[in-house]
Amino acid sequence: MKIRKNILFTSFGQFIGSSADEKGSISSFRIAPALRLGDHWAVGLTTGVEWFDVPLLPVGPDIKYFFPSKDNGGFFLQGALGHSFPLEDASLEYAEVLETKGGFFTQYHLGYLIPLKGKNKLLFSVGYHYQVSGHVQEHWIYRELERKIKYNRFSVRIGVAIF
């Protein structure tokens, strides 16, 4: 397998859907530098900022498969998993938060690359995003109570791939 070049995927997205929380739509900004392996594969790391109940910093491996295409654009599949870290402490009106926690995430996307001038490409993708986060709060009966929040969301992204 021949290493072709480095690629930088930058995208903005929305996680859409209802959950146990109050936010129907959650914004996401991702950067995913990758190493292109052969004609079809790219492996790298994904990170960024996602604005759940508290802002989270996701970090994890990312893999993409590019379907063959004549115009050097076309469809791709993407998958990532990892852990998200809180960037600030949660706050509740009714209780004191003792600790804010991030958690496991995974995402899967089907995307499309549209060639731009030069070697860069515009990208669109849709998929699924799962995120766990939570906090430990002071409770008048239990002293400490841990709350986990699980987000199952539809994901839509737009961005640029810099080849």
C-alpha positions in Angstrom: 0.0 0.0 0.0 1.5 3.3 -1.1 1.3 6.4 1.1 0.0 9.2 -1.1 -0.2 12.4 0.9 -1.6 14.2 3.9 -5.1 15.5 3.9 -6.8 17.9 6.3 -10.6 17.6 6.7 -12.2 20.6 8.4 -16.0 20.7 8.9 -18.9 22.3 10.7 -22.0 20.3 11.6 -25.2 19.9 13.5 -26.3 17.0 15.7 -30.1 16.9 15.3 -32.6 14.9 17.2 -34.5 14.7 20.5 -33.0 13.3 23.6 -33.5 13.5 27.3 -31.8 17.0 27.3 -33.3 20.3 26.2 -31.2 20.9 23.1 -32.7 19.8 19.9 -29.7 20.8 17.8 -26.0 20.8 18.8 -23.2 22.5 16.9 -19.9 20.8 16.1 -16.6 21.9 14.6 -14.1 19.2 13.7 -10.6 19.0 12.3 -9.3 15.6 11.1 -5.8 15.4 9.7 -5.2 12.2 7.9 -2.7 10.2 6.0 -3.9 8.9 2.6 -3.0 5.2 2.1 -3.3 4.1 -1.5 -6.3 5.2 -3.5 -9.1 4.3 -1.2 -8.1 4.7 2.5 -7.2 7.6 4.9 -6.4 7.2 8.6 -5.9 9.9 11.1 -7.1 11.7 14.2 -10.3 13.7 14.8 -10.6 16.5 17.3 -12.5 19.8 17.6 -15.2 21.4 19.8 -18.8 20.2 20.3 -21.3 22.3 22.2 -23.4 19.8 24.2 -24.7 20.8 27.7 -21.1 21.8 28.2 -18.4 22.2 25.4 -16.6 19.0 24.8 -13.2 18.3 23.1 -13.4 15.0 21.2 -10.2 13.1 20.5 -10.0 9.8 18.7 -8.9 7.8 15.6 -10.7 8.5 12.3 -10.8 6.3 9.2 -12.2 7.0 5.7 -12.8 4.9 2.7 -13.1 6.6 -0.7 -15.1 5.0 -3.5 -13.4 5.0 -6.9 -14.3 8.1 -9.0 -13.2 9.5 -12.4 -13.2 13.2 -11.3 -11.2 12.7 -8.1 -14.3 13.5 -6.0 -17.1 11.2 -5.2 -18.5 9.2 -2.2 -16.7 8.2 1.0 -17.5 6.4 4.2 -16.1 7.7 7.5 -16.0 6.3 11.0 -14.5 7.6 14.3 -14.5 6.8 17.9 -12.8 8.1 21.0 -13.3 10.1 24.2 -14.5 13.6 24.7 -13.2 15.8 27.5 -15.1 18.7 29.1 -13.8 22.2 28.4 -15.7 23.9 31.2 -17.7 22.8 34.3 -21.4 22.1 34.1 -23.7 24.4 36.2 -27.1 23.5 37.5 -29.6 25.9 39.1 -30.9 23.3 41.6 -27.6 21.6 42.7 -23.9 22.1 43.1 -21.9 20.3 40.4 -18.8 18.6 42.0 -17.3 17.2 38.8 -18.0 17.4 35.0 -17.2 14.4 32.9 -16.8 13.7 29.3 -17.2 10.3 27.8 -17.2 7.9 24.9 -18.2 9.0 21.4 -18.6 7.3 18.0 -19.8 8.5 14.6 -20.4 7.1 11.2 -20.9 9.1 8.0 -21.6 8.8 4.3 -20.2 11.8 2.5 -19.5 13.3 -0.9 -16.5 15.3 -2.1 -16.9 17.9 -4.8 -13.7 19.0 -6.5 -12.8 22.7 -6.2 -10.1 24.7 -8.0 -6.7 22.9 -7.5 -6.7 19.7 -5.4 -9.1 20.9 -2.6 -12.6 19.6 -2.2 -15.9 20.6 -0.7 -17.4 17.9 1.5 -21.0 17.1 2.6 -21.8 14.2 4.8 -24.7 12.8 6.8 -24.6 10.1 9.5 -25.0 9.1 13.1 -23.3 10.5 16.3 -23.4 8.9 19.8 -22.0 10.8 22.8 -21.9 10.0 26.5 -21.2 12.8 29.0 -22.2 13.6 32.5 -21.5 15.1 35.9 -21.4 14.4 39.6 -23.7 16.6 41.7 -24.2 17.1 45.4 -27.5 15.6 46.5 -29.2 16.2 49.8 -30.0 12.5 50.4 -27.2 10.6 48.5 -24.4 13.2 49.1 -23.1 12.6 45.6 -25.2 11.6 42.6 -23.6 10.8 39.2 -25.7 11.6 36.1 -24.9 10.3 32.7 -26.4 11.7 29.5 -26.5 9.7 26.3 -27.0 11.5 23.0 -28.2 9.6 19.9 -28.2 12.1 17.1 -28.5 12.4 13.3 -25.4 14.4 12.0 -25.1 16.7 9.0 -21.7 18.2 8.1 -20.2 20.6 5.5 -16.6 21.4 5.1 -13.4 21.4 3.1 -10.8 18.7 2.4 -7.4 20.2 1.8 -5.2 17.7 -0.2 
